[in-house]
């Protein structure tokens, strides 16, 4: 600092001497801006951080405690403010990511809604099958039985099982066509 005594300048600052603040500003401003730019990579933002520091010093001039040197106090304050800004930016980015994820999740909920609608349409169509045809269809699709196993269980021929399955599938295809077309139209 050369041209003034630290204790003296801090005493003048506490006594609201604007020239004391001006002397500190002139002595440290360029170095503090340069130091801040190493953290932030943005000259304008670095100047803003340093200017804010001087405003805070002036606002708290009566209670500012400098336990080391004034130089250390100023550089540490700038570093801390830069770290706070960086952390704030990370929080902001995380918040933006959460919003993006929520939007994506909402889209997934729409997909779920459509899947649920498809499922309801299929269940409704299956319920509309004649009793014996529905039983054969469910034994095949839900229980995973082969046609021969269904025939044995119901004591009917394999040809009957094949015919009933063919009719069930055609009926379900026709019955669900509208919901599937709706789904395909809005899915793309």
Short mmCIF file of the C-alpha atoms (twelve columns), coordinates in Angstrom:
data_MODEL
# 
_entry.id   MODEL 
# 
loop_
_atom_site.group_PDB 
_atom_site.id 
_atom_site.type_symbol 
_atom_site.label_atom_id 
_atom_site.label_alt_id 
_atom_site.label_comp_id 
_atom_site.label_asym_id 
_atom_site.label_seq_id 
_atom_site.Cartn_x 
_atom_site.Cartn_y 
_atom_site.Cartn_z 
_atom_site.pdbx_PDB_model_num 
ATOM 1   C CA . UNK A 1   0.000   0.000   0.000   1 
ATOM 2   C CA . UNK A 2   2.964   2.263   0.349   1 
ATOM 3   C CA . UNK A 3   1.413   5.722   0.684   1 
ATOM 4   C CA . UNK A 4   -0.640  5.147   3.860   1 
ATOM 5   C CA . UNK A 5   -0.688  3.232   7.102   1 
ATOM 6   C CA . UNK A 6   -3.224  0.386   7.308   1 
ATOM 7   C CA . UNK A 7   -4.311  1.147   10.861  1 
ATOM 8   C CA . UNK A 8   -4.732  4.787   9.964   1 
ATOM 9   C CA . UNK A 9   -6.778  4.124   6.839   1 
ATOM 10  C CA . UNK A 10  -9.045  1.660   8.684   1 
ATOM 11  C CA . UNK A 11  -9.568  4.232   11.463  1 
ATOM 12  C CA . UNK A 12  -10.421 6.882   8.864   1 
ATOM 13  C CA . UNK A 13  -12.801 4.439   7.163   1 
ATOM 14  C CA . UNK A 14  -14.582 3.726   10.476  1 
ATOM 15  C CA . UNK A 15  -14.962 7.492   10.919  1 
ATOM 16  C CA . UNK A 16  -16.754 7.692   7.523   1 
ATOM 17  C CA . UNK A 17  -13.867 9.283   5.642   1 
ATOM 18  C CA . UNK A 18  -14.779 8.784   1.976   1 
ATOM 19  C CA . UNK A 19  -11.196 9.509   0.951   1 
ATOM 20  C CA . UNK A 20  -10.077 6.449   2.932   1 
ATOM 21  C CA . UNK A 21  -12.375 4.268   0.834   1 
ATOM 22  C CA . UNK A 22  -11.146 6.005   -2.318  1 
ATOM 23  C CA . UNK A 23  -7.505  5.324   -1.338  1 
ATOM 24  C CA . UNK A 24  -8.233  1.629   -0.725  1 
ATOM 25  C CA . UNK A 25  -10.168 1.451   -3.997  1 
ATOM 26  C CA . UNK A 26  -7.346  3.020   -6.032  1 
ATOM 27  C CA . UNK A 27  -4.723  0.808   -4.414  1 
ATOM 28  C CA . UNK A 28  -6.520  -2.524  -4.838  1 
ATOM 29  C CA . UNK A 29  -9.279  -2.311  -7.453  1 
ATOM 30  C CA . UNK A 30  -7.272  -3.441  -10.547 1 
ATOM 31  C CA . UNK A 31  -5.600  -6.343  -8.701  1 
ATOM 32  C CA . UNK A 32  -8.875  -7.497  -7.155  1 
ATOM 33  C CA . UNK A 33  -10.632 -7.437  -10.543 1 
ATOM 34  C CA . UNK A 34  -7.824  -9.447  -12.093 1 
ATOM 35  C CA . UNK A 35  -7.974  -11.927 -9.199  1 
ATOM 36  C CA . UNK A 36  -11.770 -12.308 -9.512  1 
ATOM 37  C CA . UNK A 37  -11.520 -12.912 -13.255 1 
ATOM 38  C CA . UNK A 38  -9.402  -16.012 -12.565 1 
ATOM 39  C CA . UNK A 39  -12.405 -17.490 -10.762 1 
ATOM 40  C CA . UNK A 40  -15.206 -16.200 -12.918 1 
ATOM 41  C CA . UNK A 41  -13.671 -15.891 -16.369 1 
ATOM 42  C CA . UNK A 42  -15.825 -12.830 -17.005 1 
ATOM 43  C CA . UNK A 43  -14.341 -9.325  -16.768 1 
ATOM 44  C CA . UNK A 44  -17.673 -7.512  -16.255 1 
ATOM 45  C CA . UNK A 45  -18.817 -9.939  -13.573 1 
ATOM 46  C CA . UNK A 46  -15.415 -9.657  -11.873 1 
ATOM 47  C CA . UNK A 47  -15.673 -5.868  -11.747 1 
ATOM 48  C CA . UNK A 48  -19.180 -6.185  -10.335 1 
ATOM 49  C CA . UNK A 49  -17.947 -8.478  -7.550  1 
ATOM 50  C CA . UNK A 50  -15.184 -6.050  -6.597  1 
ATOM 51  C CA . UNK A 51  -17.482 -3.032  -6.748  1 
ATOM 52  C CA . UNK A 52  -19.983 -4.842  -4.520  1 
ATOM 53  C CA . UNK A 53  -17.182 -5.523  -2.050  1 
ATOM 54  C CA . UNK A 54  -16.376 -1.816  -1.802  1 
ATOM 55  C CA . UNK A 55  -20.052 -0.971  -1.365  1 
ATOM 56  C CA . UNK A 56  -20.308 -3.537  1.465   1 
ATOM 57  C CA . UNK A 57  -17.144 -2.189  3.078   1 
ATOM 58  C CA . UNK A 58  -18.597 1.297   3.049   1 
ATOM 59  C CA . UNK A 59  -21.964 0.116   4.382   1 
ATOM 60  C CA . UNK A 60  -20.274 -1.812  7.210   1 
ATOM 61  C CA . UNK A 61  -17.383 0.598   7.720   1 
ATOM 62  C CA . UNK A 62  -18.053 0.999   11.433  1 
ATOM 63  C CA . UNK A 63  -17.998 -2.743  12.103  1 
ATOM 64  C CA . UNK A 64  -15.464 -4.067  9.552   1 
ATOM 65  C CA . UNK A 65  -12.967 -6.314  11.324  1 
ATOM 66  C CA . UNK A 66  -9.644  -6.877  9.592   1 
ATOM 67  C CA . UNK A 67  -7.823  -9.509  11.627  1 
ATOM 68  C CA . UNK A 68  -4.927  -9.999  9.179   1 
ATOM 69  C CA . UNK A 69  -3.798  -7.438  6.653   1 
ATOM 70  C CA . UNK A 70  -6.194  -5.269  4.660   1 
ATOM 71  C CA . UNK A 71  -4.817  -6.833  1.483   1 
ATOM 72  C CA . UNK A 72  -5.575  -10.377 2.753   1 
ATOM 73  C CA . UNK A 73  -9.023  -9.298  3.896   1 
ATOM 74  C CA . UNK A 74  -9.874  -7.831  0.472   1 
ATOM 75  C CA . UNK A 75  -8.573  -10.779 -1.549  1 
ATOM 76  C CA . UNK A 76  -10.237 -13.318 0.751   1 
ATOM 77  C CA . UNK A 77  -13.532 -11.386 0.476   1 
ATOM 78  C CA . UNK A 78  -13.328 -11.374 -3.327  1 
ATOM 79  C CA . UNK A 79  -12.487 -15.091 -3.385  1 
ATOM 80  C CA . UNK A 80  -15.429 -15.904 -1.108  1 
ATOM 81  C CA . UNK A 81  -17.817 -13.819 -3.190  1 
ATOM 82  C CA . UNK A 82  -16.608 -15.518 -6.382  1 
ATOM 83  C CA . UNK A 83  -17.112 -18.942 -4.810  1 
ATOM 84  C CA . UNK A 84  -20.607 -17.884 -3.716  1 
ATOM 85  C CA . UNK A 85  -21.414 -16.787 -7.267  1 
ATOM 86  C CA . UNK A 86  -20.092 -20.032 -8.716  1 
ATOM 87  C CA . UNK A 87  -22.117 -22.058 -6.202  1 
ATOM 88  C CA . UNK A 88  -25.196 -19.954 -6.917  1 
ATOM 89  C CA . UNK A 89  -24.755 -20.628 -10.628 1 
ATOM 90  C CA . UNK A 90  -24.492 -24.367 -9.934  1 
ATOM 91  C CA . UNK A 91  -27.673 -24.207 -7.838  1 
ATOM 92  C CA . UNK A 92  -29.389 -22.305 -10.648 1 
ATOM 93  C CA . UNK A 93  -28.232 -24.888 -13.194 1 
ATOM 94  C CA . UNK A 94  -29.393 -27.737 -10.943 1 
ATOM 95  C CA . UNK A 95  -32.752 -26.022 -10.567 1 
ATOM 96  C CA . UNK A 96  -33.009 -25.627 -14.353 1 
ATOM 97  C CA . UNK A 97  -32.123 -29.319 -14.744 1 
ATOM 98  C CA . UNK A 98  -34.851 -30.275 -12.260 1 
ATOM 99  C CA . UNK A 99  -37.345 -28.232 -14.245 1 
ATOM 100 C CA . UNK A 100 -36.221 -29.920 -17.494 1 
ATOM 101 C CA . UNK A 101 -36.475 -33.326 -15.787 1 
ATOM 102 C CA . UNK A 102 -39.962 -32.466 -14.510 1 
ATOM 103 C CA . UNK A 103 -41.023 -31.529 -18.042 1 
ATOM 104 C CA . UNK A 104 -39.641 -34.821 -19.305 1 
ATOM 105 C CA . UNK A 105 -41.375 -36.628 -16.439 1 
ATOM 106 C CA . UNK A 106 -44.637 -34.911 -17.359 1 
ATOM 107 C CA . UNK A 107 -44.203 -36.216 -20.873 1 
ATOM 108 C CA . UNK A 108 -43.651 -39.680 -19.403 1 
ATOM 109 C CA . UNK A 109 -46.875 -39.257 -17.416 1 
ATOM 110 C CA . UNK A 110 -48.702 -38.534 -20.664 1 
ATOM 111 C CA . UNK A 111 -47.233 -41.718 -22.100 1 
ATOM 112 C CA . UNK A 112 -48.391 -43.537 -18.994 1 
ATOM 113 C CA . UNK A 113 -51.860 -42.093 -19.429 1 
ATOM 114 C CA . UNK A 114 -51.956 -43.339 -23.014 1 
ATOM 115 C CA . UNK A 115 -50.663 -46.751 -21.927 1 
ATOM 116 C CA . UNK A 116 -53.327 -46.869 -19.233 1 
ATOM 117 C CA . UNK A 117 -55.976 -45.954 -21.806 1 
ATOM 118 C CA . UNK A 118 -54.724 -48.703 -24.118 1 
ATOM 119 C CA . UNK A 119 -54.797 -51.171 -21.263 1 
ATOM 120 C CA . UNK A 120 -58.364 -50.197 -20.342 1 
ATOM 121 C CA . UNK A 121 -59.457 -50.546 -23.971 1 
ATOM 122 C CA . UNK A 122 -57.901 -53.997 -24.234 1 
ATOM 123 C CA . UNK A 123 -59.434 -55.117 -20.919 1 
ATOM 124 C CA . UNK A 124 -62.826 -53.850 -22.025 1 
ATOM 125 C CA . UNK A 125 -62.523 -55.646 -25.368 1 
ATOM 126 C CA . UNK A 126 -61.456 -58.898 -23.674 1 
ATOM 127 C CA . UNK A 127 -64.439 -58.612 -21.329 1 
ATOM 128 C CA . UNK A 128 -66.705 -58.297 -24.384 1 
ATOM 129 C CA . UNK A 129 -65.580 -61.685 -25.778 1 
ATOM 130 C CA . UNK A 130 -68.006 -64.588 -25.460 1 
ATOM 131 C CA . UNK A 131 -67.302 -66.563 -22.261 1 
ATOM 132 C CA . UNK A 132 -65.633 -69.666 -23.758 1 
ATOM 133 C CA . UNK A 133 -63.581 -67.583 -26.257 1 
ATOM 134 C CA . UNK A 134 -62.458 -65.250 -23.416 1 
ATOM 135 C CA . UNK A 135 -61.449 -68.254 -21.309 1 
ATOM 136 C CA . UNK A 136 -59.360 -69.712 -24.153 1 
ATOM 137 C CA . UNK A 137 -57.769 -66.343 -24.890 1 
ATOM 138 C CA . UNK A 138 -56.839 -65.722 -21.224 1 
ATOM 139 C CA . UNK A 139 -55.418 -69.227 -20.795 1 
ATOM 140 C CA . UNK A 140 -53.183 -68.551 -23.785 1 
ATOM 141 C CA . UNK A 141 -52.163 -64.953 -23.088 1 
ATOM 142 C CA . UNK A 142 -52.223 -64.669 -19.293 1 
ATOM 143 C CA . UNK A 143 -51.250 -68.176 -18.253 1 
ATOM 144 C CA . UNK A 144 -49.038 -68.810 -21.268 1 
ATOM 145 C CA . UNK A 145 -50.523 -72.229 -22.047 1 
ATOM 146 C CA . UNK A 146 -49.935 -73.810 -25.445 1 
ATOM 147 C CA . UNK A 147 -52.938 -74.669 -27.598 1 
ATOM 148 C CA . UNK A 148 -52.591 -78.388 -26.783 1 
ATOM 149 C CA . UNK A 149 -52.537 -77.622 -23.023 1 
ATOM 150 C CA . UNK A 150 -55.679 -75.472 -23.365 1 
ATOM 151 C CA . UNK A 151 -57.397 -78.224 -25.341 1 
ATOM 152 C CA . UNK A 152 -56.516 -80.790 -22.676 1 
ATOM 153 C CA . UNK A 153 -57.651 -78.563 -19.813 1 
ATOM 154 C CA . UNK A 154 -60.996 -77.645 -21.425 1 
ATOM 155 C CA . UNK A 155 -61.467 -81.057 -23.032 1 
ATOM 156 C CA . UNK A 156 -61.860 -79.635 -26.538 1 
ATOM 157 C CA . UNK A 157 -59.911 -80.138 -29.747 1 
ATOM 158 C CA . UNK A 158 -56.781 -78.169 -30.650 1 
ATOM 159 C CA . UNK A 159 -58.592 -77.053 -33.840 1 
ATOM 160 C CA . UNK A 160 -61.329 -75.488 -31.706 1 
ATOM 161 C CA . UNK A 161 -58.717 -73.677 -29.632 1 
ATOM 162 C CA . UNK A 162 -57.023 -72.382 -32.814 1 
ATOM 163 C CA . UNK A 163 -60.332 -71.225 -34.280 1 
ATOM 164 C CA . UNK A 164 -61.448 -69.498 -31.068 1 
ATOM 165 C CA . UNK A 165 -58.049 -67.762 -30.704 1 
ATOM 166 C CA . UNK A 166 -58.246 -66.543 -34.317 1 
ATOM 167 C CA . UNK A 167 -61.727 -65.123 -33.722 1 
ATOM 168 C CA . UNK A 168 -60.682 -63.553 -30.406 1 
ATOM 169 C CA . UNK A 169 -57.662 -61.821 -31.930 1 
ATOM 170 C CA . UNK A 170 -59.677 -60.467 -34.892 1 
ATOM 171 C CA . UNK A 171 -62.367 -59.203 -32.541 1 
ATOM 172 C CA . UNK A 172 -59.823 -57.525 -30.234 1 
ATOM 173 C CA . UNK A 173 -57.982 -55.971 -33.165 1 
ATOM 174 C CA . UNK A 174 -61.189 -54.485 -34.512 1 
ATOM 175 C CA . UNK A 175 -62.442 -53.369 -31.101 1 
ATOM 176 C CA . UNK A 176 -59.138 -51.670 -30.148 1 
ATOM 177 C CA . UNK A 177 -58.375 -50.166 -33.551 1 
ATOM 178 C CA . UNK A 178 -59.667 -46.706 -32.580 1 
ATOM 179 C CA . UNK A 179 -57.648 -46.447 -29.369 1 
ATOM 180 C CA . UNK A 180 -54.508 -47.704 -31.137 1 
ATOM 181 C CA . UNK A 181 -54.954 -45.211 -33.953 1 
ATOM 182 C CA . UNK A 182 -55.422 -42.459 -31.374 1 
ATOM 183 C CA . UNK A 183 -52.313 -43.670 -29.567 1 
ATOM 184 C CA . UNK A 184 -50.215 -43.828 -32.746 1 
ATOM 185 C CA . UNK A 185 -51.414 -40.396 -33.857 1 
ATOM 186 C CA . UNK A 186 -50.473 -38.668 -30.592 1 
ATOM 187 C CA . UNK A 187 -47.338 -40.725 -29.878 1 
ATOM 188 C CA . UNK A 188 -45.405 -39.296 -32.837 1 
# 
